[in-house]
Amino acid sequence: MSSASHSRLSPTFWCFHTLILIAMSSLPWVRAIRLYTPPPLPAPVLNEPVEVSLRYDEPKVVTDKQLAAVLAKARPRLRKPRPKISVLDHALRCWGTTAEFADPQCLSGLEMQQVLLDHQAYVELWGTEVPPLLNRESDGVAVRTLEGASTSNHVDHTLATLAEVGTPLDQPIHAPGGPASMRDVFTHAVRNFSLNQKEYEWTALALALYAPTPQPWISKEGQWITFDILAKRIMRQELGTGVCCGQHRLYTLAVLLQVNESHEIMQPATAQAVEDHLLAATVRLTRTQHAEGWWDANWSHGQPLAGEQKLGDRSRRLLATGHVMEWWAIAPRNVLPPREVYIRAGQWLVREIEQLDAPSVEKNYTFLSHAARALALWRGGLPATSCLPTTCLNVSAPNELADGER
Amino acid sequence: MTVPSGSFRSSAEQAGTRRLCSMALTPILSPRFGFGPSHVVVCLLWMVVYLILSYLPLATSGGVWRHVAAGEHICAHRTLPSATDALPLAAGRPATDTSWLSDVLLYGADLIGGPAGLSTLYACVVLQTLSILGAVFYLQTGRKRFSIVGVALVTALGFHGITVLRPATFGLLCLSGLLLVFVINERRSRALAERERCRGADVLSCSIWLAPILLALWTNLDSSFVVGAAVLAAWAGCSAIDVVARQGIATVLEDADCRRRLLVLEVSLAATLLNPLGLDAWLAALGLRPDVLGAATALGSPLVLGSLAGVPFAMACLAAGYLLKKSPKPFTASEILLFTGGALAAAWNSYYLIWFGLLAAYVMVPHIAKTFGVAPRVHVPEVAEAARECHLPPQPLQFSYTLICVMVVGVAGLLSPAANRTLGARPRPRDHMVARQTPLGVADWLDAQNLCPKLMWAMPDWCDYLSLRTDTPVMVNSALAMLPDQVRSDSARLEQGERWQTIADRYAVDLIVIDKERQRRMTQLARRAGWPWHIAYEDKQSLVLTRADQPSPRLATIGQEEST
């Protein structure tokens, strides 16, 4: 090849090969940038959360009269300085946003919701000494959690509560930094979600109610999250371990099954595995139920309780039994125990709650709220709709009711 | 008579040689195989190295057992392993196995000979690497002593990398092969240039086209192929710099050699896409994907100059500085770039120290030879040598050193563990073949118990071995990069015994294997653990906690009633 032909070819040659080299070296970066797109939120996200349907109406679990008495005990008498946010959270979940009470000590459902979503309302109860409950962050609005009585006591419990009481995502909220919406709270929870975070039950619950889709999304840790993976994560943990004796995980699984019926969020095999898991829990519960109808923290194995327990006997049993009855109330019939098992449990709850005095109610309110809600669900309604006007909504003097009950 | 070196001889010269040789006793072997004492020394040295490598216990730090398990999966399912195959807690994370071919090779060695097979494979690969490097340095300097100096330099700089069997071991072999291709190409190109200069044609050596083939193979063996690509880029790019420095920028565009190097680089880069992951292999190698099984960058940390690895590194840098000043041969741009690039990579991540070792030796050895005034040995023209030998009286002991070399190789072969099976000798004890830290006792116990734990926790390197031996799902293994951050941090806390029961509960870990040497606090806590945990096994090395979630007698009775 002559040098003249070299000269003619050189610019073309070098331009062509420079382009090739640039393309070759830039391709990995282009792909990397695509890989590192911020994790998407699950889509589609519903504005109105899915409503959990009520399956049963069993008067033998709790009669109307008994239910009214139980619900009267579970009134949210929280109009006082510095009510625990966890109690308020539970009360809102039990009563919903439509509840109103004649008792001036009680906060209405809307007022409770406002404390959680409006910084001004929160400050009125808690003052300015404590940090705000809601914090605006770069990826949404965070709810302060696990930092004492002025905060939520479980990861994303407040979000799940608001989802369960039907709060839409476009509901305005007032965080210290200015107005926002429920969507910001949801976004923050999802963007910061880790499959193995300390408590994942409530985030999973909120996801099922707000984003019932089988499409995967990517967590902050690069994991593809689907409801199949969520369900498997929940089922991985041993029965009986975790918050509230592991019952919240079972409740979330029961909700996933319900949502799956309408939105097909899980593979059939996973749905079947969830049913099997719930049935396995039911079998254990059936075996370990006390003759009186209650369960304790050892429901999953029946062994004597190890070491010193944080809660007293009554509180533990109220907690375990109330939670069991709650998830059974929304679970499909094929995972339920023989009828006498849950009737016995319901009646034990009624008897036990009737015996609670005011200090005990205050002390055990969070457990009581689960039990009261469970009993209402077993009658096919929510506490606010099941409550009889004469015994609950219009009661202005709680002591009178207590006397009457006695 | 002036005879060009190499294998080109005129027909008259060849005829002359034949005549000369017909006058004397013609040896069966070519005189070229008549080794000297120096060959025996080199051979002895090489065989000692081979025996040492053969008897080195397999280190667990390279994740060799995890790679064997991955290879087993690949052979069994004909697919690359996914994240959850090895780690259930990595569900939902896409896995990128960048070393599938190494995994298969390791599995094959394990299948054939177990740990002994792996040990032999390791010894052969490392010896081959060192031999090729020895050849590279010999071709560069023409002196055996500098060949040994170069190999010693590589070993000193990359000792930690050489002593561990992992996919990068195959990568080292590929890099040494690439360097050999460079040296051979350089020599042939020079020889061709001498020949073709009179005809005015461009110089071209076909040997350089081995580079793309080597790189394609390397990409499938290990993610370190990126080192090879960088070396090739330096080789191609820096020749242009050298041309610019010599002749000005205008000549680069017309320089045939530069164009050829560019083509080789492009074809080599394209060859790296010939792997099951395609472009993602590059992302994995560059650390742009977090989901690489055994990510290279996750294996090391910034180099500490005061450490055992840092001191040779610092000395090499000082030596390079000295050579830069004193060497009569000027440093080329590619040499400077290879050295500084390798040094920066090693300083950033000590994982790259071994690669730096190879490149540093490749750059420095010719300069060492020049600096210390030893000229490459002038090759005696073959015809003249043959003539000289044919005129000499026959020497009965001409091949004595050759024979000694063969004997040395033979004895080394017999002494190596690989010969045990052939000779019917007693097999080497298992605990001698693997690193002292390998949990053999626990693995045997787990095998015997036939336990089916839901999830097992042990130190990551132990999990590799236990998972392979017992098919037990594990919480972590040495592919830590695969795991979500939360799992990694919880595993680290569990390792220290911090809230270990809560963490075990959260992940449903029902079997915990404790390394008594590395987890002293956890060992103490385990001894105090109450129900449902109990110590199920203990030996000098380890302690096993199992979870006893057995049903109470009442539950068991009800269960029996139901089952009947």
Interface residues (C-beta under 8 A of the other chain):
Chain A: M1 S3 H6 S7 S10 P11 F13 W14 H17 I20 L21 M24 L27 P28 W29 R31 A32 L35 Y36 S194 L195 N196 Q197 K198 P216 S219 E221 G222 Q223 W224 I225 T226 I229 K232 R233 R236 Q237 E238 T241 G242 V283 R284 R287 T288 H301 G302 Q303 A306 G307
Chain B: L89 A90 A91 G92 R93 P94 D202 L253 E254 A256 R259 L262 L263 L265 E266 L269 A270 L279 D280 W282 L283 L286 L288 R289 P290 D291 K454 L455 P484 D485 Q486 V487 D490 D505 R506 Y507 A508 D510 G530 W531 P532 R547 D549 Q550 P551 S552 R554 L555 I558 G559 E562
